[in-house]
């Protein structure tokens, strides 16, 4: 799988969202080759994401707990825990986790993860979709590590504006995407 331009997440290249089994297999192979607990924890968060996408929220949570035990924290754990909550029908419970992931990622200099967290926060905070999207866009435009997210964020903003009846704003966002 090819790395997309502007994408600095080392594990993203292991993903094929259309083939979760293949993604899981690549992630498990990566897990066995990680040289330290921090790296293993990072991979475990992505295996949790696979389980969340499959709808096995209990398995996802077990993997996230295992990741916490190995690494003690980091922005990927609240990001993926938030995704699990959102997918399981608790977007309100997911929002503080996305906000936490955003703050932790900024502090750690993990710009790709911070922009992803802003993207997810925007999806679960209807009153905050524009401010959270703008946070992600600002990050994507200011920092190369988050550049990938400009397109998806502008796209989401375009759809939000279109659904709100703002055709001019929607067109502007889609053109920027």
N, C-alpha and C positions, 0 to 999 in steps of 0.2 A: 504494500500500500504506500502510496506517495504522500509525502508531507506537503500540505497546502502552503502557498506563499503567506508569509506573515504569521505562521503558526509555530509557536516555540514550545509547545507542550510535548515533551519527549514521548509520552505514552499515546498521544492521539493517533499516531501513525499505526498503532496496533488495532485500531477500531475499524470495523465495517458495520455500521448500524443496521444494515440490511441482512447481516449474517452474525447473529449473536454467538452462535456456537464457535465459529471461526475466531471471533474476537476473544472469546473466553479462552480458547486454546492458545492463542498468541500471548494473552496476558498471563496464563499459567506458566507458559514457557519462560516468559520474562521474570515472573516471580521466582522461579528456580535459579535464575542467573543473577539476581540482585545481590550486591556485595554487602549490604548493611540493612539494619532494621528500618531505617527511614525509607529506603528505596522499596523494601518489601511492603511497608505500610502504604506507600503511594500506590503500588500495584493492587493491593487489597481493596483500596477505595474504588478502583476501576472494576474489579470483579464484583464489588457490591453494586455498582451501577448496572452491570449486566443483569444481576439478579433483580434489581428494581425494575428494569425494562421488561423483564419476564413476568413481573408481578409477584415475585417471591420476596415480599418485604421482610419477612423474618430472616431469611438467609442473608439478605442485604445487610440487615442490622447486625447479625452475627459477625459478618466480615468487617463492618465498620468498628465494632467493639475490638476485634482482633487488631485492626490497624491502630486504634488508639492505644492499645496495650504495647504495641511495638514502638510507636513514635511519640506517644504522649500528646499529640495534637497536630496542628498544621491546618491550612485552609481547605485542603481537599476533604477532610472529614466532615466539617459542617456543610460544605457544598454538596457532597453526595448524600448526606443524611437529609438535607433539605429536598433534594430531588426525590428521594424515597417518600418523604412525607407528602410532597406535592402529588406524586403519582398515585399514592394510596388514598388521596382525597382530602388531605389536610393542608391546603395552600397557606392558611393563616399560620399554622405551626411551622411551615417551611420558611416563611419570611425572615424571622430573626436569625435563622441559620445562614441564609444567604447573605444577610447584612454582616454577620460575623465573619463569614468566609471572605467577603469583600475586604473588610478591615484587616484581617489576618494576612491576606494575600498582599495587600498594599504594603504592610509593614515588612513582610518577608521579601518584597521585590519580585513577587510572582505575578507579573502583570497579566499574563494570559488567564490565570485563574481568577484574578480580580475582575477582569472584564466579563468572564463567564458568570461570575457571581452577580455582577450588576445586571446582566442579561436575565438571569433567573429571578432576581428580586423584582425586576420590572414585570415579569410574567405573573407573579403572585400578588403584587400590590397594585390593584387597579387604580387607586388614587395616585400612585407614585410611578406609573409606567413612564411618563415623560421624564421626570427627574432622574429615575434610575437608568433609563436608557441614555440620557445625556451624560451621566457619570461614565457609563461604559464607552460611549462615543468619544468623550474627552480623553479617556485613557487610551483608546485605540488610536486616536489621532496624535497623541503626544508621545507614546511609547511603542517602539517597534515590537516589543514582546506581546502586545495586545492588538496589533494591527489587524489580525484575522477577523476580530469581532466587529469591525466597522460595518461590514456588509450585512451580517445577520442582524445587528442592532438597528441599522437604518431600515432594513426590510420590515422588522417587527414594528418600528415606529410608523412606517408607511401604512401598514395594515391597520394599526390602531387609529391613525388619523382618518383613513378611508372609512372605517366602520363608524367613526364619530361624525361623518359627513363633511370632513375637511378635505375636499378633493385637491385643492392647491397644495396644502401641507403634505398630503399623501404623495402627490407627484414629486415634490421636492425631495422627500425622504427616499422614495424609490429611485430617483435619479442619482442620489448620493450613494445608494447601496450598490 
